[in-house]
């Protein structure tokens, strides 16, 4: 079974500094966009398993989308933050 792609998710909270996290929680970019749109629209909390290149114990992030003003997602192989999709 192939591994999920590594995706980068940029979050801009209503207050505070933006946060970028890397995760392999979604099977495709489209499924990530759908899940993030739903969480954003419904102000739900999502749990992300964090991906780090050299750390076996990467940890988790809980994001309450009631406190998020903007979201951007792009594949890990993408050129950078300017090549993603804003939600």
DAKATA-V350501 format. One record per run of one state. SS is the DSSP state (hx for helix, st for strand, lp for the rest). FROM is the first residue (numbers start at 1). LEN is the number of residues. Records with the same first field share a line. If there is no record, write none. Layout:
SS->FROM-LEN  FROM-LEN
This chain:
lp->1-6  14-5  24-5  43-2  51-9  76-5  84-1  87-1
st->7-7  19-5  45-6  60-5  68-8  85-2
hx->29-14  65-3  81-3
